Amino acid sequence: MPDPAYDGPILEIDNLSISFFTRLREIPAVMDFSATIMPGEALGLVGESGCGKSTVALGVMQDLGVNGRIVGGSIKFKGEELTTMSPDRLRDIRGSQIAMIYQEPMASLNPAMKIGRQLMEVPMIHEGIPEAEARARALEVVTDVKLPDPERILKAYPHQLSGGQQQRIVIAMALMSKPALLILDEPTTALDVTVEAAVVELVRDLGQKYGTSMLFISHNLGLVLDTCDRINVMYSGEAVERGSITDVFDEMQHPYTQALFRSIPLPGASKTMRPLKAIPGNFPLPHERPPGCNFGPRCDYFLPGRCDAQAIPMHRIAGDDRHLSRCIRVDEIDWKAPLLGTLETAPTEPGPVVLRMEDLKKYYSVAANAMFGGAKKVVKANETLTFDAHESETLAIVGESGCGKSTFAKVLMGLETATDGQIMLDNQSIGDVPIEKRSTQNVADIQMVFQNPFDTLNPSMTVGRQIIRALEIFRIGKNDAARHDRMLALLDLVKLPREFADRMPRQLSGGQKQRVGIARAFAGDARIVVADEPVSALDVSVQAAVADLLMDIQREQKTTLLFISHDLSIVRYLSDRVMVMYLGHVVELGTTDQVFAPPYHPYTEALLSAVPIADTRVKKKHIVLEGDIPSAMNPPSGCPFQTRCPRKSQVPGDLCERDVPPMRTLATGHQVKCHLDDAVLDAMEPVIQIAATQDTA
């Protein structure tokens, strides 16, 4: 438990350097890193993949493995030096006074042990308390993390809980000994945005309740704004800027911090009026760092002979003694200058309807007991989906995991066939035609860009060969030479150097692999591209480049883009129309402006309030949904959203429990599936408001 008598820094990291040693060389992973966390303070650590965030956390935990070594600096916990601490003393501190929550909750839970026993072990081992007292504390902490029916949860196994519930249990486990320092390494990456919002609120509230200091590692600047008091921005192993949240967000003083903010879709950004500005170049490998400033080769303000002449120290920013920047030109740059070089583009005019879905249903029949059989149950994955998609249009499909987004994509692709209803491609019905029976042209017309670029490329085949293979399948090109030329043209299309044709996938970054996936999808001149979370596995700095690439190709090829995502910020930036799904139903459909402005479906309203936005001017209505999404095998009666709806009390009687609402078309052509009266819808206030410009959402 935090020592109430101790009032110094909980964690002091001073000039920390960590290296990993291979047979070939020493690889510096973290250099000259400093940070201080005071009692009850939360520090956010942000930066791209590979910048050293998790290595810092593992250094604090003294868990760097056999190859990792602290080669300089110090780490003090409550004034005690961790780097020279004995193994016995470390064992006493880890798990009791310093706890860590990892990205994947199931990696922290024993699948063969009940939740209650796993929680009880923590204080029994670290504090030696009796079993009955440990169980009482487990019950208290499970109640604190707002899990329903705590007694049942304690008796459950991990696999019987949802992802959000598992992450709450891991948080409960970390808090069982009331640690002084809690390290969270991307704790919400695998969670839906509504669950993420609830977990972040939970972490913030529990930190205040227990007086716990936090080191919050994330690539999501909006989450850091919501949870932290201070921020430390890392790039290629170094801290490049640190200070309070308001210092860094409102008075950023490093080119990398500025470039990060310019590459994320904040309110007001749009693909036509205010395009994002991707960071040029690529993140350097640890053994290929440039001389001087690590960010120099990608920096708009780089000066040869100065920025690359020597190692750059941290410079204090006038006006705040805890705001520092690792930039030699920090006093010369006009940080308030408007962004140059992003050209406005004319909006694309949607063409004729190329895809129409009418009352599409997709049901799965499953055994009630997967191991022993039993009565069959029906999973209603998609329920009467109806919409049109036009040429040159981006239609976004949003909703939580389990809402039916990916199922509908599988049916469209022919990987599954529809149970009922129709899918019309140019007035040709394809919903009941599996992919193996579709014509080559139909297969080429509808292609997919997948979420994880690492899993979609053959690791033993060159990039060029993989694209040529798609051309062979689509029967494009008269001979090998023609297909080779077409492959090079496709690399040009996705803005990859032609020499990448001879590279293997392992030699490419995540963003480059995703570009190869896009090139392959467009190999057959696809008319409809289903992009299933195409940027969620990429760093924010790469997301902008890939998103704008898709828009460029769409303008050139007049492609219809079906953009599946749970990230409403990127949806607002990219899409022309938005379709919101919940438990297999379309609950709202309209233009982007309609869906992002009141009136909303109550579910859309909750989704918008859950989106973390990296802008201190933004004020959001606070809506946290209670409970989990019901099972599609046992959906609620009446409205699918009624078990979690915060506005249900505004509908008279038992209408929500009794009847599925009809899809209503409002005066603007905006469609909403809800029982709320027009008067209630008309009285809705914006969820997101921006103080400076009064923009609303």
C-alpha positions in Angstrom: 0.0 0.0 0.0 1.4 3.5 -0.7 3.3 4.8 2.2 1.4 8.0 3.5 4.6 9.3 5.1 6.6 9.3 1.8 6.1 12.6 -0.1 9.0 12.5 -2.6 8.8 11.3 -6.2 7.4 7.8 -6.5 9.5 7.2 -9.6 12.7 9.0 -10.7 14.3 8.0 -14.0 17.5 9.9 -14.7 19.5 9.6 -17.9 18.5 6.0 -18.4 20.1 4.0 -21.2 19.1 0.4 -22.1 20.7 -1.8 -24.8 20.1 -5.2 -26.1 23.1 -7.3 -27.0 23.1 -9.7 -30.0 26.0 -11.8 -31.4 26.6 -9.0 -34.0 26.3 -5.8 -32.1 24.9 -3.8 -29.1 21.6 -2.3 -30.0 20.7 0.9 -28.0 17.0 0.8 -27.3 16.7 3.7 -24.9 19.1 6.6 -24.5 19.3 9.4 -22.1 15.7 9.0 -20.8 14.5 10.9 -17.8 11.1 11.2 -16.1 9.6 11.9 -12.7 6.3 10.7 -11.3 5.0 12.3 -8.1 2.5 10.7 -5.7 -0.9 10.4 -7.3 0.4 11.7 -10.7 -0.2 10.0 -14.0 2.5 10.2 -16.7 1.7 9.3 -20.3 4.4 7.8 -22.5 3.6 8.1 -26.2 5.4 7.5 -29.5 5.5 5.1 -32.5 6.1 1.4 -32.3 9.7 0.7 -31.6 10.4 4.0 -29.9 11.3 2.3 -26.6 8.1 2.9 -24.5 7.7 -0.7 -23.4 11.5 -1.0 -22.9 11.3 1.8 -20.3 8.5 0.0 -18.5 10.4 -3.3 -18.5 13.5 -1.4 -17.2 11.4 -0.2 -14.3 10.2 -3.7 -13.6 13.8 -5.0 -14.0 12.5 -7.5 -16.5 14.7 -7.0 -19.6 15.5 -10.7 -20.3 18.8 -12.2 -20.9 19.8 -9.8 -23.7 18.7 -6.6 -22.2 20.9 -4.5 -19.9 20.8 -1.1 -18.3 24.0 0.5 -19.5 23.6 4.0 -17.9 21.6 6.1 -15.6 19.4 5.3 -12.6 15.8 4.3 -11.7 14.7 5.1 -8.2 11.4 3.9 -6.7 10.6 5.9 -3.5 14.2 6.9 -3.3 15.5 3.3 -3.6 17.8 2.5 -6.6 16.1 -0.3 -8.5 19.1 -1.1 -10.8 21.3 -2.3 -7.8 18.5 -3.8 -5.7 18.8 -7.4 -4.5 16.6 -10.1 -6.2 14.8 -10.6 -2.8 14.0 -6.9 -2.4 12.8 -6.7 -6.0 10.5 -9.7 -5.5 9.0 -7.9 -2.5 8.3 -4.8 -4.5 7.1 -6.2 -7.8 3.5 -7.1 -7.8 2.9 -5.4 -4.4 4.3 -1.9 -4.7 4.8 -1.8 -8.4 2.2 -3.6 -10.6 2.0 -3.8 -14.4 -1.0 -4.3 -16.7 -0.2 -5.6 -20.2 -1.9 -5.1 -23.5 -3.4 -8.6 -23.9 -5.3 -9.6 -20.7 -5.3 -13.3 -21.4 -1.5 -13.3 -21.3 -1.8 -12.3 -17.6 -4.5 -14.8 -16.6 -4.1 -18.5 -15.9 -6.8 -20.2 -18.1 -7.0 -23.2 -15.7 -7.6 -21.3 -12.5 -10.7 -19.6 -11.3 -10.7 -15.8 -11.1 -11.1 -15.6 -7.4 -8.1 -17.8 -6.7 -5.9 -15.8 -9.0 -6.9 -12.6 -7.3 -6.4 -14.0 -3.8 -2.9 -15.2 -4.5 -1.6 -11.7 -4.8 -2.0 -10.5 -1.2 -1.5 -14.0 0.2 1.9 -14.2 -1.4 3.0 -10.6 -1.0 1.5 -9.8 2.3 0.9 -13.2 3.9 -2.7 -12.4 4.8 -5.2 -15.2 5.6 -7.3 -16.8 2.8 -10.6 -15.4 4.2 -9.2 -11.8 4.3 -7.8 -12.2 0.8 -11.2 -13.4 -0.5 -12.9 -10.4 1.1 -10.4 -8.1 -0.6 -10.9 -9.8 -4.0 -14.6 -9.3 -3.7 -14.1 -5.6 -2.8 -11.7 -5.0 -5.8 -14.0 -6.8 -8.3 -16.8 -4.6 -7.1 -14.5 -1.5 -7.5 -13.8 -2.4 -11.1 -17.6 -2.4 -11.7 -18.1 -6.0 -12.8 -21.7 -7.4 -12.5 -22.4 -10.1 -9.9 -18.9 -10.2 -8.3 -19.6 -13.5 -6.5 -20.2 -15.2 -9.9 -17.2 -13.5 -11.4 -14.9 -14.9 -8.7 -16.1 -18.5 -9.4 -15.7 -18.1 -13.2 -12.7 -19.1 -15.4 -11.1 -16.4 -17.7 -12.6 -17.8 -20.9 -16.1 -17.3 -19.5 -15.5 -13.5 -19.5 -15.5 -11.0 -22.4 -12.3 -9.1 -23.3 -13.4 -6.0 -21.4 -14.2 -8.1 -18.3 -10.9 -9.9 -18.5 -9.0 -6.5 -18.7 -11.0 -5.3 -15.6 -9.9 -8.5 -13.8 -6.3 -7.8 -14.7 -6.7 -4.2 -13.3 -8.3 -5.7 -10.2 -5.3 -8.1 -9.8 -2.9 -5.2 -10.1 -4.7 -3.2 -7.5 -5.1 -6.1 -5.0 -2.1 -5.0 -3.0 -2.8 -1.3 -3.5 0.5 -0.5 -5.3 2.2 2.9 -5.2 3.0 2.7 -9.0 0.8 1.1 -11.7 2.3 0.6 -15.1 -0.2 0.2 -18.0 1.2 -0.9 -21.3 -1.4 -0.2 -24.1 -4.2 -1.6 -21.7 -7.1 -0.8 -24.1 -5.7 -1.5 -27.6 -7.7 -4.7 -28.0 -11.0 -3.3 -26.6 -14.0 -1.6 -28.3 -14.2 2.1 -28.0 -17.1 2.0 -25.5 -15.4 -0.6 -23.3 -12.2 1.4 -23.6 -13.9 4.5 -22.3 -15.3 2.6 -19.3 -11.9 1.1 -18.6 -10.1 4.5 -18.8 -12.6 6.1 -16.5 -12.2 3.2 -14.1 -8.4 3.5 -14.1 -8.6 7.2 -13.5 -11.1 6.8 -10.7 -9.3 4.0 -9.0 -6.0 5.9 -9.2 -7.6 8.7 -7.3 -9.3 6.3 -4.8 -6.1 4.4 -4.0 -3.6 7.3 -4.5 -1.8 5.3 -7.1 0.7 6.9 -9.4 0.6 5.7 -13.0 2.9 5.3 -16.0 0.4 5.0 -18.9 2.0 3.7 -22.2 -0.1 4.4 -25.3 0.1 5.5 -28.9 -3.4 7.1 -28.5 -2.9 10.8 -27.7 -6.6 11.2 -26.9 -6.4 8.5 -24.2 -3.4 10.2 -22.7 -5.3 13.5 -22.6 -8.2 11.8 -20.8 -6.1 10.0 -18.2 -2.8 11.7 -17.5 -1.4 14.8 -15.8 1.9 14.8 -17.7 3.2 13.5 -21.0 6.6 12.3 -22.3 6.9 12.0 -26.1 9.4 9.4 -27.4 11.1 9.0 -30.8 13.6 6.3 -31.7 14.7 5.6 -28.1 14.8 9.2 -26.8 12.4 11.5 -25.1 12.0 14.4 -27.4 9.5 16.5 -25.4 8.1 16.3 -21.9 5.8 18.5 -19.8 2.3 18.9 -18.5 -0.6 17.9 -20.7 -1.5 21.5 -21.4 2.1 22.4 -22.1 2.7 19.7 -24.7 -0.8 19.7 -26.3 -1.2 23.5 -26.5 2.4 24.7 -26.6 4.2 21.9 -28.4 7.9 22.7 -28.9 9.3 19.7 -30.9 8.9 19.0 -34.6 8.0 15.3 -34.0 5.2 16.2 -31.5 3.9 18.7 -34.0 4.1 16.1 -36.8 2.3 13.6 -34.7 -0.7 15.9 -34.1 -0.8 16.9 -37.8 -1.2 13.2 -38.8 -4.2 12.4 -36.6 -7.8 13.3 -37.5 -8.8 15.9 -35.0 -12.3 17.6 -35.2 -12.3 19.9 -38.2 -10.0 17.8 -40.3 -11.5 16.5 -43.6 -10.2 14.7 -46.6 -11.1 17.6 -48.9 -10.8 20.8 -46.8 -8.2 20.0 -44.2 -6.2 16.9 -45.2 -3.9 15.2 -42.7 -0.1 15.6 -43.2 1.7 12.3 -43.0 5.2 12.2 -41.6 7.6 11.8 -44.5 10.2 9.0 -44.6 10.4 6.0 -42.3 11.2 5.3 -38.6 14.9 4.5 -38.3 16.1 1.0 -37.2 18.0 1.1 -33.9 21.4 0.4 -35.6 20.8 2.9 -38.4 20.0 6.0 -36.4 21.3 9.2 -38.1 24.0 11.5 -36.5 22.7 14.3 -34.3 18.9 14.5 -34.1 17.2 11.2 -34.6 14.2 12.9 -36.2 16.4 15.0 -38.5 15.8 13.1 -41.8 12.0 13.4 -41.4 12.0 17.0 -40.0 10.6 20.1 -41.9 13.0 22.3 -39.9 16.2 20.3 -40.4 19.4 22.3 -41.0 22.5 20.4 -42.3 25.6 21.2 -40.3 23.6 22.0 -37.1 21.0 19.4 -36.5 23.3 16.6 -37.5 26.5 17.9 -36.0 26.2 16.6 -32.4 24.0 14.8 -29.9 21.0 17.1 -29.0 20.4 17.6 -25.3 17.0 18.5 -23.7 16.4 22.2 -23.6 14.2 23.9 -21.0 11.2 25.8 -22.3 10.8 29.3 -20.8 7.8 29.7 -18.6 7.6 26.2 -17.2 10.5 24.5 -15.4 9.2 21.0 -16.2 8.6 21.5 -20.0 11.6 20.4 -22.0 12.3 19.8 -25.8 15.2 17.9 -27.5 15.4 20.4 -30.4 18.4 22.6 -31.1 16.2 25.1 -33.0 13.5 25.3 -30.4 13.8 29.1 -29.9 14.0 29.8 -33.7 10.9 28.0 -35.0 7.5 29.7 -35.2 5.4 26.9 -33.5 2.1 28.8 -34.2 2.7 29.1 -37.9 -0.2 27.6 -40.0 0.4 24.3 -41.7 1.7 24.6 -45.3 1.7 22.1 -48.1 -1.6 20.3 -47.6 -3.6 21.0 -50.8 -7.4 21.1 -50.7 -9.0 18.7 -53.1 -12.4 18.8 -54.7 -14.9 16.4 -53.2 -15.7 13.4 -55.4 -19.3 13.3 -56.7 -20.9 9.9 -56.1 -21.8 8.1 -59.2 -24.5 5.5 -59.9 -25.4 2.7 -57.4 -23.0 -0.2 -57.9 -24.0 -2.3 -54.8 -27.4 -2.7 -53.2 -28.3 -4.8 -50.1 -31.9 -5.6 -49.5 -33.1 -7.2 -46.2 -29.9 -9.2 -45.9 -29.9 -11.8 -43.2 -27.1 -14.1 -42.1 -27.8 -16.7 -39.5 -25.6 -19.4 -38.1 -26.8 -22.6 -36.6 -24.7 -23.8 -33.7 -25.0 -26.5 -31.0 -26.0 -25.2 -27.6 -23.0 -27.1 -26.2 -20.0 -27.0 -28.5 -18.4 -30.1 -26.9 -21.3 -32.4 -26.4 -23.8 -31.2 -29.0 -27.4 -30.5 -27.9 -30.3 -28.5 -29.2 -29.3 -26.2 -32.0 -29.4 -22.4 -31.5 -29.4 -19.7 -34.1 -26.9 -16.9 -34.1 -28.4 -13.9 -35.8 -25.2 -12.2 -37.1 -26.9 -9.9 -39.6 -30.6 -8.9 -39.4 -32.3 -7.2 -42.4 -29.4 -5.0 -43.6 -30.6 -2.6 -46.3 -28.4 0.0 -48.0 -27.0 1.3 -51.3 -23.3 2.1 -52.1 -22.4 4.4 -55.0 -19.4 4.6 -57.3 -16.7 6.9 -55.9 -18.3 6.8 -52.5 -16.8 5.9 -49.1 -19.4 4.3 -46.9 -18.2 3.7 -43.3 -19.6 0.8 -41.3 -19.1 1.3 -37.5 -20.0 -0.6 -34.4 -18.5 -2.6 -31.6 -17.1 -6.1 -31.9 -19.9 -8.6 -32.5 -22.2 -6.2 -34.2 -22.0 -8.0 -37.6 -19.6 -5.8 -39.5 -17.1 -8.5 -40.5 -19.9 -11.1 -41.1 -21.6 -8.8 -43.7 -18.1 -8.4 -45.3 -17.7 -12.1 -45.6 -21.1 -12.5 -47.3 -20.3 -9.7 -49.7 -17.0 -11.3 -50.6 -18.6 -14.7 -51.1 -16.8 -16.4 -48.2 -20.2 -16.9 -46.7 -23.6 -17.0 -48.4 -26.7 -15.1 -47.3 -29.5 -16.8 -45.3 -32.1 -14.4 -46.8 -32.3 -11.2 -48.7 -30.3 -10.0 -51.7 -27.0 -8.5 -52.6 -27.1 -6.9 -56.0 -23.9 -6.0 -57.9 -24.9 -4.1 -61.0 -28.4 -5.7 -60.8 -26.8 -9.1 -60.6 -27.7 -11.1 -57.5 -24.5 -12.5 -55.7 -25.6 -13.0 -52.1 -26.2 -16.7 -52.5 -23.2 -17.4 -54.7 -20.1 -18.7 -52.9 -16.7 -17.3 -54.0 -15.7 -20.5 -55.8 -18.8 -20.2 -58.0 -18.4 -16.5 -58.8 -17.0 -15.4 -62.1 -13.4 -14.2 -62.2 -14.7 -10.7 -63.0 -17.0 -10.7 -60.0 -14.1 -11.8 -57.7 -11.9 -9.1 -59.2 -14.7 -6.5 -58.8 -15.0 -7.0 -55.0 -11.7 -7.1 -53.1 -10.6 -6.7 -49.5 -7.9 -4.9 -47.5 -7.5 -6.7 -44.2 -6.8 -5.4 -40.7 -3.4 -7.0 -40.0 -0.9 -6.5 -42.9 1.4 -9.0 -41.2 -1.0 -12.0 -41.7 -2.0 -11.4 -45.3 1.3 -11.7 -47.2 3.1 -14.9 -47.9 6.3 -14.7 -46.0 8.2 -16.9 -48.5 7.3 -14.9 -51.6 8.6 -11.6 -52.9 6.3 -8.6 -53.0 6.4 -8.5 -56.8 5.5 -12.1 -57.1 2.6 -11.8 -54.7 1.1 -9.0 -56.9 1.8 -10.9 -60.1 0.0 -13.9 -58.6 -3.1 -11.8 -58.2 -2.8 -10.6 -61.8 -2.6 -14.3 -63.0 -5.7 -15.2 -61.1 -7.6 -12.3 -62.5 -6.3 -13.1 -66.0 -4.8 -9.7 -66.5 -1.9 -9.2 -68.9 -1.2 -11.1 -72.2 2.2 -12.5 -71.0 4.7 -12.4 -68.1 6.3 -9.2 -69.4 2.9 -7.4 -69.4 2.1 -8.6 -65.9 5.5 -7.5 -64.7 4.9 -4.0 -66.1 1.4 -3.9 -64.5 2.9 -5.0 -61.1 5.4 -2.1 -61.3 2.6 0.3 -62.1 0.7 -1.0 -59.1 3.7 -0.2 -56.9 3.7 3.3 -58.3 0.0 3.5 -57.5 0.5 2.8 -53.8 3.7 5.0 -53.8 6.2 2.3 -53.1 9.6 2.3 -54.8 9.8 -0.2 -57.7 12.9 -1.9 -56.1 10.5 -3.2 -53.4 9.3 -5.8 -55.9 12.3 -7.9 -55.0 11.9 -7.6 -51.3 10.4 -10.2 -48.9 7.6 -9.1 -46.6 9.9 -9.3 -43.5 11.9 -6.5 -45.0 8.9 -4.1 -45.0 7.4 -2.0 -42.2 3.7 -2.4 -41.2 2.7 0.6 -43.3 4.6 -0.7 -46.4 3.0 -4.1 -46.0 -0.4 -2.6 -45.9 0.4 -0.7 -49.1 1.3 -4.0 -50.8 -2.1 -5.4 -49.6 -3.8 -2.4 -51.2 -1.8 -2.9 -54.5 -2.9 -6.5 -54.5 -6.6 -5.5 -53.9 -6.5 -3.1 -56.9 -4.6 -5.6 -59.2 -7.9 -6.5 -60.9 -9.2 -2.9 -61.1 -11.5 -3.6 -58.1 -14.7 -1.6 -58.3 -15.6 -2.2 -54.6 -13.0 -2.5 -51.9 -13.9 -3.7 -48.4 -11.4 -2.2 -46.0 -11.7 -4.0 -42.7 -10.0 -1.9 -40.0 -7.2 -1.2 -42.5 -5.3 1.3 -40.3 -6.0 0.1 -36.8 -2.8 -2.0 -36.6 -0.6 0.9 -37.8 1.0 3.7 -35.9 -0.9 7.0 -36.0 1.9 8.6 -38.1 1.4 5.8 -40.8 -2.4 5.9 -40.6 -2.6 9.3 -42.3 -0.5 8.1 -45.2 -2.4 4.9 -45.8 -5.8 6.7 -45.4 -4.9 9.4 -47.9 -3.5 6.7 -50.3 -6.9 5.0 -50.3 -8.5 8.4 -51.0 -6.1 9.1 -53.8 -6.7 5.8 -55.5 -10.5 6.2 -55.0 -10.4 9.6 -56.8 -8.3 8.1 -59.7 -10.2 4.7 -60.1 -13.7 5.8 -59.0 -13.7 3.0 -56.5 -16.5 2.3 -54.0 -14.9 2.0 -50.5 -16.7 0.2 -47.7 -14.6 1.3 -44.7 -15.2 -0.9 -41.6 -13.9 0.6 -38.4 -14.6 1.3 -34.7 -12.4 4.5 -34.9 -15.0 7.3 -35.3 -12.2 10.0 -35.8 -10.9 8.3 -38.9 -14.4 7.6 -40.1 -15.4 11.3 -39.8 -12.3 12.2 -41.8 -12.7 9.7 -44.6 -16.3 8.8 -45.1 -19.1 10.3 -47.2 -21.9 8.3 -45.5 -21.9 6.3 -42.2 -23.8 3.2 -41.3 -24.0 2.4 -37.5 -24.5 -1.3 -36.6 -25.5 -2.9 -33.3 -26.1 -6.6 -32.7 -26.7 -7.3 -36.4 -29.0 -4.4 -37.0 -28.4 -1.1 -38.8 -29.5 1.4 -36.2 -28.5 4.6 -38.0 -27.6 5.6 -41.6 -26.9 9.0 -43.1 -24.3 11.3 -44.5 -21.3 11.9 -42.2 -22.5 15.3 -41.3 -25.9 13.9 -40.3 -24.6 11.0 -38.2 -22.1 13.3 -36.4 -24.6 15.9 -35.5 -27.8 15.6 -33.4 -30.3 14.0 -33.5 -28.5 10.7 -32.9 -29.5 7.2 -32.2 -28.7 6.7 -28.5 -26.1 4.1 -29.4 -24.3 6.6 -31.8 -24.5 9.2 -29.1 -22.7 6.9 -26.7 -20.1 5.9 -29.4 -19.3 9.6 -30.0 -18.9 10.3 -26.3 -16.5 7.4 -26.0 -14.1 8.6 -28.7 -10.8 9.9 -27.2 -9.9 13.2 -28.9 -6.4 14.7 -28.6 -7.6 18.3 -28.3 -7.8 20.3 -25.1 -10.5 22.5 -26.5 -12.9 19.6 -26.9 -15.7 19.2 -24.3 -17.7 16.0 -24.5 -20.9 14.8 -23.0 -20.2 12.0 -20.6 -22.0 8.8 -21.5 -20.7 5.4 -20.3 -22.7 2.4 -21.4 -23.4 -0.1 -18.7 -23.0 -3.9 -19.2 -21.7 -5.8 -22.2 -23.1 -6.4 -25.7 -25.7 -9.2 -25.5 -25.0 -12.5 -27.2 -26.2 -12.8 -30.8 -27.3 -16.3 -29.8 -29.6 -14.9 -27.2 -30.5 -11.3 -28.3 -32.9 -9.2 -26.1 -36.5 -8.9 -27.1 -37.7 -5.7 -28.8 -35.0 -3.1 -29.6 -31.5 -4.7 -29.7 -30.0 -1.8 -27.7 -32.6 -1.6 -25.0 -30.6 -3.5 -22.3 -27.9 -0.8 -22.4 -29.8 2.3 -23.6 -29.4 5.4 -21.4 -32.5 7.0 -22.9 -34.9 4.0 -22.5 -36.7 5.8 -19.7 -37.8 8.5 -22.2 -39.9 5.9 -24.1 -43.3 5.3 -22.5 -44.4 1.8 -21.4 -42.6 -1.4 -22.4 -42.4 -0.5 -26.1 -38.5 -0.9 -26.2 -38.7 -4.4 -24.6 -41.6 -5.5 -26.8 -41.1 -4.3 -30.4 -38.1 -3.9 -32.7 -38.3 -0.2 -33.8 -38.9 0.6 -37.5 -36.3 2.3 -39.5 -37.5 6.0 -39.6 -36.4 8.5 -42.2 -36.1 12.0 -40.7 -36.8 15.1 -42.7 -33.2 15.3 -43.9 -33.1 11.8 -45.3 -31.2 10.6 -42.2 -32.4 7.1 -41.0 -32.7 6.1 -37.4 -34.0 2.8 -35.9 -35.4 4.0 -32.5 -38.7 4.4 -30.6 -37.8 7.9 -29.3 -40.3 10.6 -30.1 -39.4 13.3 -32.7 -39.5 15.9 -29.8 -36.8 14.0 -27.9 -34.7 13.6 -31.0 -35.0 17.3 -31.9 -34.0 18.3 -28.3 -30.7 16.3 -28.4 -27.6 18.4 -27.8 -24.2 17.9 -29.4 -22.0 15.3 -27.8 -18.7 17.0 -28.9 -18.2 20.7 -28.6 -15.0 22.7 -29.5 -14.6 25.8 -27.3 -12.4 27.9 -29.6 -14.4 27.6 -32.9 -17.8 26.4 -31.6 -17.7 23.5 -34.1 -20.0 20.8 -32.9 -20.5 17.1 -33.4 
